């Protein structure tokens, strides 16, 4: 379950770092390098699709770019989120106190997280099918906005918490989530990012990380961490190449 928190953590980090962004010419220009990195990554993994550079390669390249194939769904989502960020920031800041912000987040959770969670009961027979319709699921696709605003909300936290208690809470929640999911649903490998266990785990992990004050003194390690942090998008997109290699091999070990 804890591995499902990667994408939510990326989005919450975006909210944490970009909560003060406003619309400007430079803001739109900064989207271009992201699109450039995306196109470069697509050109690389498309080559591993066709294993040759010819007219078929370029045709496949165009299809992959505009269909956001493989793991590029994240880029598809992020471009839209990026363009809405200043709008979201203004709206969220218009609530002039934390109580109002918390209420607005509660409403978002109600319509994005809870419906996705209730839908898990659909996979456990007809006896619980009514549960998935208790709350409208029309808006559950807005879960990226929920995670973004949670990141922005946590950014203003002043209170410090006990890191050991937070880590223990994460472990307990992860174990209970796995056990609970196996009991109520047959979709243990097909859950959505917006389900309640993933939402709670992601929020706890993110809050725990920002509580830490880690100082890396080793120069070589600093460079490694900086390189990874600056290249998380291409690393994520190109990881599909590893899937090409490992997925056909893994069945041989069964």
N, C-alpha and C positions, 0 to 999 in steps of 0.2 A: 504493500500500500504506500509506503513511504517514497517509492520511486515515482509515484504519480504526482509528486509535489514539484517536480522540476519546472514544468511550464508555469504553474501558478507562482512559483518563487521568482521566475524571470519577470513576470508581469508585475508582481508586488514591488520588486526592485525598481522597475520602471516608474511606478507610482511614487516610490520613496525619493527617487532622484529627480523626477520631472514635475513635481507637484507645483512648481512656481513658473512653469513655462507659459509663455503667451505667444499669440500669433505675430509673426514678423517675417520679413523676407529671408533672413538667415535661418529661421526655423524650418521653412519649407526646403531651403537648399540643403540642409543637413540630412534630409531624407534621401537625397540622391546617392551618397556613398553606400547606404544600406541596399538600395536597389542595385547598385553596381556590384557589390559583394554577392548579392543573390544571383545575379546573372552569371557571374564568374563561377560560382559554386555549381550552378545548373549546367554550365558548359562542361565542367569536369565530370559530374556524375552521369551526364548524358553520354559521354564517351564510354563509360563503363557499361552503359545500356547496350550500345550498338557495336562497340569495340572497333570502330573504323570511322575515319573522317571523310565523308562524301556527302552527296546531296541528301541521302537519307538521314545522316547525322544532323544536318542543319534543319531539316524538317522536324525531326524529333526534338531538337533543341527548342524551336519555337513553340511546339506543343507543350513541352515541359515548363517553359517559362510562363506561358499564359494560363496554363491549367494548374499551376502551383502544385506540381506532382510530388510524390514521395513525402518528405518531411517539410516541404515548403508551405504547407497549410499555415504554419506559424507566421511566415512572412506575409501571407495573404491577410491574416488576422491583424498582424502588427501594423501594417501600412494604414489600415482603417483606424486602428486605435491611436496611432501617432497623430493622424490628422484631426482626431477628436480631442486629444489631450488638453490643449488650452481651453477648449469649450468645457470639458469636464472640470478643469481646475477652477474656472470662474464660478461654475454652478456649485461646486462643493464648498468653495470659500464663502459663498453667499450665505451659508449657514454660519452665523457669527459666534456660535459656541459649540463646544464638543458634544453636548447633549443632542443638539439638532443634527449634527453630522452622524452621530451614532444611530439616531432614529432613521436617517436616510439610508445608512448602510443596512440596518435591520430590514427595511423594506426591500432593498436589493437582494439580500439573502433570502427573504421570503419567496421572491419570485424567480430567483435563479438557482439557488442551492437546494431549497426544500423540494421543488418539483423533481429535480434530477435524482434526489435521494429516494423519494417515494416511488419513482419509476423502477427502482430495483426490485420492488415487490412484484412487478409484472412478470418476472422471470421465475416465479416460484408457485405457479399454478393460478387457477381462477379465483381461489378463495380470497386473495388479497388485491385483486385487480382494481377494486373501488378506491383503494388508498392512493393510487397514482393519479386520481382525478379529484382529489380533495382540494388542490390548489392548481390554478391554471398554469400550464407549462409553456404557454405561448412565449414567455420572455426568458426562458432558461438559457437561451443562446447568448444572453448578455453577460455570462459569467466572467469574460475578460474585464469588463468594466467594474464588476464587483471586486475582483482581485486588485485592479489598479487603484481603486479608491481605498481599499484596505491598506495598501502600501502607503498611500498618502496620509491616511489617518494615523497609522503607526509611527510615521515620521515625526509626529508632534508629541509623541509620548515622552513624558518627563520622568515618570516613576521608574525606578530600577527594580528588577525582580531577581530572585535567587536563581542563578543559572542552573544549579544542580536540580532544583525542583522543576524547572522548565524541561530539562533533558529527561528526567524521570517521567514527567507528564507525557512527553512525546513518545517514549517507549511504551508506556501503558496504553496510550490511545492507539498506537499503531497495532499492537497485539490485539486489543479489543476490536478494532476495526476489521482486521483480517478474520478473526473468529466470527464476528457478527455477520460480516458479508457472506461468508461461507454458509451460514445458517439460514439467511433469508433470500439469497439469490444464487443463480447458476452463472451469473456474469462476472465472476471474480476477475477475469482477465479482460473484460470489456466495459469497465465502468467509465463514467465521464469525469472530467476535471472538476465539475461543479458539485459533485456529491459531498454531503456533509463531512464524512471522515477526511476526505482530501482537503476540504476547505479548512477544517480545524487543524489538521496536521501542518498544512502550509503556513497558516497564520502563526502557529506556535513556533515552528522552525524559524520563520522569518524574524519574529520578535526576539527569539533567543539569539540569533546571529547578530542583530544590531546591538544586543546587550554586551557582546564580547568586544574587548578592545585588544586586538591581536597586533603586535608589532613584529614584523619580519625583519630581522637584522642581517640575515645572510643575503649578500648581494645577488648571488646566483639564483637563490630561491625567489627573491623579489622579481627578477626578470622572468622567471617561469610563470609566476602567478600573474604578472602584468600581461604577459603574452596570451595566456589563457583567457584572462578577463576581457582583453581587447578583441579576441577572435572566437568568442563563444558561438556567434551566429554561423560562420563558415564551418566550424567544427561540428556543430549540430547538423547542418545541412549535408555535409560530406560523410557523416556517420552512416548514411545509407549504403555507401560503398562497402563498408565492413559487413553490413547485412547481406549483401550479395555473396560475400565470401563465406560467412559463417553459417547462415541459415541452411544451405544445402549440405553442410558438413555435419551439423548437430544431430540430425536423425541417425547418423551412423554410430553414434555413441549410446543410443537407446538400447 
